[in-house]
Amino acid sequence: MMFVLLTSVPEYGEAAAGFKRRPFNMTAINAFSLILTVQGMAKPIELAVPDDADVAHILARIREETGRTDIEELAFEDADEPLADAATIIEDLRREFRVLHASTRQRIKVRLSYEGQSHERAFRPNATIRRVIRWAISPEAFGLEGKPAQFQVKVDGRVVPPDTHLGQAAHGSCALEGVLVHNVKPQG
């Protein structure tokens, strides 16, 4: 059978292109093809796992595929907590597409500056830049008016797309320092 998996995992530094269609084949052993992001890796990886695979099995496959023994957690994008090792998620993913992120247990300390002020907070590696922006404009941080789409985060002078996971943007580090700026749309 041929299925199409929708994924929205832009590379760091590239403009978010929206959902991409990616075909994959189901095998006779009822395998499911996962596409997920891994902390510290710029590009997503694809894994075939059995339909009944639990999170512990998926994590073992990620470690095997990447050689990364430090990968300990699997979480949905922007989730506050990782998935339990015994959880089975394939049936849920068949019903509703959700981005998965594999990471270490460490948090990423984000420090943002805006007009001479700085605020910092630790986030899970599966948090997106969009979530960081929501925090940054909230009363908890800078207390700015406007919608998250009206702001961007720049790291080393480059805009980080809002769908980028912190685990990718930090390039394997446990810290990310950037500047919150207004999202300026060129006119003309």
Residue, then its C-alpha position, 0 to 999 in steps of 0.5 A: m500500500m502507498f500512504v502519504l505522510l504530511t510533515s512540517v519540519p523545516e531545516y534551521g535557517e530555511a523559510a518554513a515551507g509548510f507541509k511537505r508530502r512524503p510517500f512511503n510504503m507499508t510492508a507486509i509486517n505492518a510497519f509504520s514509517l515515522i519521520l521525526t526530529v532529533q535534538g542536535m540534528a538539522k534534518p529529520i530522520e525516517l524510521a520504520v517501526p512495527d505498528d505495536a511499537d511502544v516509545a521505548h522501542i522507538l527510542a531504541r531504534i533512534r539510538e540504533e539509527t543515529g548512534r546517539t546513546d544520549i537520546e532518552e525522550l520522545a515528545f510531541e512538538d511543544a508538549d510539556e512532558p515526554l511520552a511514557d516509555a510504555a505508550t503506544i502512539i502509532e494508532d494515534l498518529r494514523r488518525e492525526f499527524r503530529v510532529l515527534h521530537a527525540s531528545t536528551r532529558q536536558r532543558i535548553k536555556v533560552r536567553l532573549s534580548y529586546e530593546g536593552q532588556s534580557h529574559e531567560r527561561a529553560f524549555r524542553p528541546n521539543a519546544t518550537i521557536r513559535r512557543v518561545i516567541r509566545w513566552a517572550i511577548s507575554p507578561e512573564a517576559f517582555g510584556l509586549e502587545g501584538k501577536p506572536a506572528q508579528f515577532q521573530v527570533k534572530v540567532d547570530g543575525r539569522v531569523v530562525p523559522p517559527d516551526t524550528h525546534l529548539g533542539q535543532a536551533a541550539h545545534g546540540s548545545c543546551a543554550l540558545e541566545g538570540v534577539l527578539v525583533h519585529n517581523v518586518k514585511p517588505q513593502g513594494 
